[in-house]
């Protein structure tokens, strides 16, 4: 038996389905249908599963579960979970950015932070409320310091539970160094499938605030460090105080004695030398994104580009650069050279570019290219927008891999761009504080997750055909 046959046979039995009639409706003989029921054979395609679902009049939830069972049987539970996690990461990305309107204002530099109730060098913390209050007080204290630092040893789920982002939103130049543990082997706990991707999802909000956030990672069994018999594995450390607490966040100790803080800082710095950056991040600007991209992409031969907006950078001509790039007479030549190098680096890569109808329409309406910081150029005039879309369609006719994303990826967020190859990837997104953020993925399991997901889009029926893509572009241009 298999995941699919177990669910399929249960549905047939519960609905008293006529197997002979079902086989005829699906264009199969009766013996083949029984092989599908007892797990001796798997469905040949997604369409065959949908045909079965239609005959049995399954509701949307049952239909989705049957399709999931088919995918699990075909590609395995691990791969299914990983691809589902990436899909959810994409579709929920717009909900990951912090909502600044509901956050308290950051204290002015030099302003006194709220202090613990008792002015003692050390005091116990009992209950999650006390632990949370102490950690948030520590965060505000660090924010109030013009040269403040915040060092953390904890898992992203701990930071999410404590809602650390809410204390740090609107901060200034606070430097945050965060050490976390990621898995390098298969988890036997289903809730921890693709745990590394879960970690990425939970730390994305930190890149939407003004603090300088840098996550570091080491490989180990997360459960052995944080969920088993460990004393107080979570550490929150500023320059003046510290909180050590349990992984349940229900017990802890607050420290403020200078010698204790110094000891903990030295210990953290020692650990910092043994870990690696999980992500390299910087705001996307001329000095960072455009100048670093050619060097970063030098070794990449083929890749996938997923975004709502079509990948139009290879279509940009020198005339368009001179027409739309801003800058003084002294700075414009350097800016044009940087963007030209950026376009050249992109053009040398065999990129399979995927976009959405909504993203193409948004470009046509606004003349904006989200890959380039908007302060560097003026919106393209309407005739030039049409010109770029025509050039994109020309590339499609030449055999370039340019495709529309199919449902549910047709809801790809407008402010998100994913680029993945076998050994390099980045996430480019726009927020309401820093503008564009450019995150280079360093950890191999994360790279593999995004690359595998992108490479499987065609088999997962998440791409429209080249003909459908061409028809859409033709109609968009004509309208």
PyMOL commands that set and color helices and strands:
alter all, ss='L'
color gray80, all
select helices_A, chain A and resi 3-15+19-25+30-38+46-56+60-75+77-91+93-95+100-102+128-144+156-162+164-168+190-192+195-208+222-227+258-272+286-296+313-315+318-324+329-347+357-366+374-376+382-397+409-411+444-455+466-478
alter helices_A, ss='H'
color red, helices_A
select strands_A, chain A and resi 122-126+149-153+175-182+212-219+234-237+242-245+251-255+276-277+279-283+302-307+350-355+402-404+416-420+425-431+435-441
alter strands_A, ss='S'
color yellow, strands_A
deselect
rebuild
show_as cartoon
